[in-house]
Amino acid sequence: MSAGKEGHITAGGNRLEGQKFTYETKVSKEQEQAIRDGTAQLPNPFDPVNMPEGSTAVFKGQKYQGTAFEASYKHIAAEAKMTDFRGAGMSVEKLENNKVRISSGPVNAVESEVYAGLKSKELALGLKAKQTEERTHMKVAELDLNTQEGQDRYHRFLLTGEVPQADGDTVSRSGTVETHKISNEASAQLSIGPVDINAQLRADEGERKVTQYTDGSKSEEISLTYGQGNNLTISKDFDFRGTSVPDSHKPNPTYTLTLGKVDPRSAYQLEAAFAQDVAAAEAKDYRNNPTQDAQISFSPEDALEMKRMATEYVHKHNDLSNTSLQDAVLHGTSATMQQLALARNADEVAAVLAKSASNGRLAEDLAMLQSENADKPLPGNQPKFQPSP
């Protein structure tokens, strides 16, 4: 959704009246419907305290050419080592506890930051066709809007594009984000930094995003695209010593598998396979559901448990006394089940599931795996669904 506002910014006692600002915003499906019904307003980044949690705004330099703010985007472009300020941008994301995450840099990078990484020296790519490679750099910070100082710093960011440094008070965190993205017309053989994936599980696109904070801690996000609309994201957090940091809200690393355009039958199979209450899942009527996007998240322990279950399934349904699992020609068992059993680690289990999704078999394969353990769901979180765009 796009919006234009005429209003003011106040920062350090300076006030700009009557200026027109154009931005794009992202809201949840529920918030969008409320806006269309007239029961809610568009998120207003000039009133960040009242922005809904999770809503975002993106400002693009090309919209401000010839205005009083052109200099701000030239500053952003220079910081990001860009030659054209029109490709620079800023983003705002409302967080919980009345905080905001702000970023500045190339537009595609700041959009990626709010609309949700590959080796550099460690990168090992065997590309089979034409490839494109892109690197971006941007700055990020988290501001506390519960104080007047925090709000002043926020408005100064909108006015100048300058991202403040962390001070342990109103600016709780700040740092830089480096993104390295490679895409190709065929497929890539990937060995990705801290991610260990067999060449047979190659993806079509890969992106590595590293956020380095000024306190020495960092987070890494590896995103792999398989086929049309299927994406595997692996997120890891590290402290200033480079040690993996456990998080009370999510496992570390976290695997998130996003599936595009899931049909009603597959949606039913996915929900039933992970359901804590199978009867409730089976009672739902999926026949009239529109095509949906699904998201499944799981931990390394969940992934390895799925490997164990697949191994048991393969051995139960096949005689492997005279051959190895790798060389066996299996009967009544899908290739996905065999690949899960052969996976060397949790990363490969996640990649096998993503590969299965690109072949259109994931929902059926997971339903088959869960059928062997009818009394309990598959390990992992219940899938989340939303209508496909």
RARARA-V200234 format. One record per residue. N is the residue number from 1. BURIAL is 1 if it has 16 or more other ideal C-beta (glycine too) atoms within 10 Angstrom, else 0. Layout:
N|BURIAL + N|BURIAL
//
This chain:
1|0 + 2|0 + 3|0 + 4|0 + 5|1 + 6|0 + 7|0 + 8|0 + 9|1 + 10|0 + 11|1 + 12|0 + 13|0 + 14|0 + 15|0 + 16|1 + 17|0 + 18|0 + 19|0 + 20|0 + 21|1 + 22|0 + 23|1 + 24|1 + 25|1 + 26|1 + 27|1 + 28|0 + 29|0 + 30|0 + 31|1 + 32|0 + 33|0 + 34|0 + 35|1 + 36|0 + 37|0 + 38|0 + 39|0 + 40|0 + 41|0 + 42|1 + 43|1 + 44|1 + 45|1 + 46|1 + 47|0 + 48|1 + 49|0 + 50|0 + 51|1 + 52|0 + 53|0 + 54|0 + 55|1 + 56|1 + 57|1 + 58|1 + 59|1 + 60|1 + 61|1 + 62|0 + 63|1 + 64|1 + 65|0 + 66|0 + 67|0 + 68|0 + 69|1 + 70|0 + 71|0 + 72|1 + 73|1 + 74|1 + 75|1 + 76|1 + 77|1 + 78|0 + 79|1 + 80|1 + 81|0 + 82|1 + 83|0 + 84|0 + 85|1 + 86|1 + 87|1 + 88|1 + 89|1 + 90|1 + 91|1 + 92|1 + 93|1 + 94|1 + 95|0 + 96|0 + 97|0 + 98|1 + 99|1 + 100|1 + 101|1 + 102|1 + 103|1 + 104|1 + 105|1 + 106|1 + 107|1 + 108|0 + 109|1 + 110|1 + 111|1 + 112|1 + 113|1 + 114|1 + 115|0 + 116|0 + 117|1 + 118|1 + 119|1 + 120|0 + 121|0 + 122|0 + 123|1 + 124|0 + 125|1 + 126|0 + 127|1 + 128|0 + 129|0 + 130|0 + 131|0 + 132|0 + 133|0 + 134|0 + 135|0 + 136|1 + 137|0 + 138|1 + 139|1 + 140|1 + 141|1 + 142|1 + 143|1 + 144|1 + 145|1 + 146|0 + 147|0 + 148|0 + 149|0 + 150|1 + 151|1 + 152|1 + 153|1 + 154|1 + 155|1 + 156|1 + 157|1 + 158|1 + 159|1 + 160|1 + 161|1 + 162|1 + 163|1 + 164|1 + 165|0 + 166|1 + 167|0 + 168|0 + 169|0 + 170|1 + 171|1 + 172|0 + 173|1 + 174|1 + 175|1 + 176|1 + 177|1 + 178|1 + 179|1 + 180|1 + 181|1 + 182|1 + 183|1 + 184|1 + 185|0 + 186|0 + 187|1 + 188|1 + 189|1 + 190|1 + 191|1 + 192|1 + 193|1 + 194|1 + 195|1 + 196|0 + 197|1 + 198|1 + 199|0 + 200|0 + 201|1 + 202|1 + 203|1 + 204|1 + 205|1 + 206|1 + 207|1 + 208|1 + 209|1 + 210|1 + 211|1 + 212|1 + 213|1 + 214|0 + 215|0 + 216|0 + 217|1 + 218|1 + 219|1 + 220|1 + 221|1 + 222|1 + 223|1 + 224|1 + 225|1 + 226|1 + 227|1 + 228|0 + 229|1 + 230|1 + 231|1 + 232|1 + 233|1 + 234|1 + 235|1 + 236|1 + 237|1 + 238|1 + 239|0 + 240|0 + 241|0 + 242|0 + 243|0 + 244|0 + 245|0 + 246|0 + 247|0 + 248|0 + 249|0 + 250|0 + 251|0 + 252|0 + 253|1 + 254|1 + 255|1 + 256|1 + 257|1 + 258|1 + 259|1 + 260|1 + 261|0 + 262|1 + 263|0 + 264|0 + 265|0 + 266|1 + 267|1 + 268|1 + 269|1 + 270|1 + 271|1 + 272|1 + 273|1 + 274|1 + 275|1 + 276|0 + 277|0 + 278|1 + 279|0 + 280|0 + 281|1 + 282|0 + 283|0 + 284|0 + 285|0 + 286|1 + 287|0 + 288|0 + 289|1 + 290|0 + 291|0 + 292|1 + 293|1 + 294|1 + 295|0 + 296|1 + 297|1 + 298|1 + 299|1 + 300|1 + 301|0 + 302|1 + 303|1 + 304|0 + 305|1 + 306|1 + 307|1 + 308|0 + 309|1 + 310|1 + 311|1 + 312|0 + 313|1 + 314|1 + 315|0 + 316|0 + 317|0 + 318|1 + 319|0 + 320|0 + 321|0 + 322|0 + 323|0 + 324|0 + 325|0 + 326|0 + 327|0 + 328|0 + 329|0 + 330|0 + 331|0 + 332|0 + 333|1 + 334|1 + 335|0 + 336|1 + 337|1 + 338|1 + 339|1 + 340|1 + 341|1 + 342|1 + 343|1 + 344|0 + 345|1 + 346|1 + 347|1 + 348|1 + 349|1 + 350|1 + 351|1 + 352|1 + 353|1 + 354|1 + 355|1 + 356|1 + 357|1 + 358|1 + 359|0 + 360|0 + 361|1 + 362|1 + 363|1 + 364|1 + 365|1 + 366|1 + 367|1 + 368|1 + 369|1 + 370|1 + 371|0 + 372|0 + 373|0 + 374|0 + 375|0 + 376|0 + 377|1 + 378|1 + 379|1 + 380|1 + 381|0 + 382|1 + 383|1 + 384|0 + 385|1 + 386|0 + 387|0 + 388|0 + 389|0
//
